[in-house]
Amino acid sequence: MSLSAAEDDSASEIHLPADIDWEMLDKSKFFFLGAALFSGVSGTLYPIVVLKTRQQVMLQDCPCFKMAASIFRSEGWRGFYRGFGTSLMGTIPARALYMGALEVTKSNVGNVASGQLGLSEASASAIANASAGLSAAMAAQLVWTPIDVVSQRLMVQGSGGDGSSCAVGLKKYNGGIDAFRKIVHADGVRGLYRGFGISILTYAPSNAVWWASYSMAHRAMWSCIGCYFCKKNENGSGGNGSNGYRPDGKSVVAVQALSAAMASGASALVTMPLDTIKTRLQVLDGGEGGGRGRTPTIVQTVRNLVKEGGLGACYRGLGPRWASMSMSATTMITTYEFLKRLSAKNQESFAL
């Protein structure tokens, strides 16, 4: 891949490693290594997800650090990993679906946009990434929603130990299998897909915006770097000459990570209310105004949230979610690009 910050100056070219599309990957290695790498990432970020989820089901707002201290004091480190086994079981197939849909869509849409439609490389890349993010999120939710319902219910067990009142309708489960059995017994298979619609509304647009934003931020940053080296060469202080700039592996990873973090902020802020509503729908059984044993509706959930703390209640857990999304996006994209290079059929062609 070669980006140019100034069309009339070859000294500003940025020579990046070639992109790896779906046809260039060793599929078995891609999925096997991907499961291992992303399981490690999920384990590292899981405590932040637990904090976010517990904040979203509290009737009263509780500072993040206070809640973390309370969990550690009353439950120890195990409290930060409630439901992790169930979550990990779902992460592997969900990630496989996500990565497969992402790469297939990105490759096909990119070829159509640049080849048949004749769009510029930048426009084709943004459209392909947005489409890929949308299809990947929808595919992954088929597996992830039931796992999310079970794991989140396990996460919130023990809530309320920090002195704040926990939301009504929380049940107790003896592990993931017990939670799965009781949910199916009470609500049937539909109970496992509670919040599926709003999960799609939350994650599909969020993924589309994130991947498109990442593509644009990534390209913009390399263009700025190209301009910098162009001016540096003009002043006679650069050593790249007409060969342009060939960044090393650390520089490539740094730009990828920063681009991912930039794309995460707005996505977290825009989708936070939907994520809070989704979490409550998936975790709570009935509740105030909804009646015991009745599945809460979206409207009733919003009313309860507004009653508890106004519109600000919809943003409970924003801090942990923002941190989780930024850290997850940064580690995900750098791990993902590393995974693709490890899985390339001819790795010598794609070495950094």
Beta strands, then each sheet from edge to edge (+ up, - down):
strand 1: 2-4
strand 2: 13-15
sheet 1: 1+ 2-
end
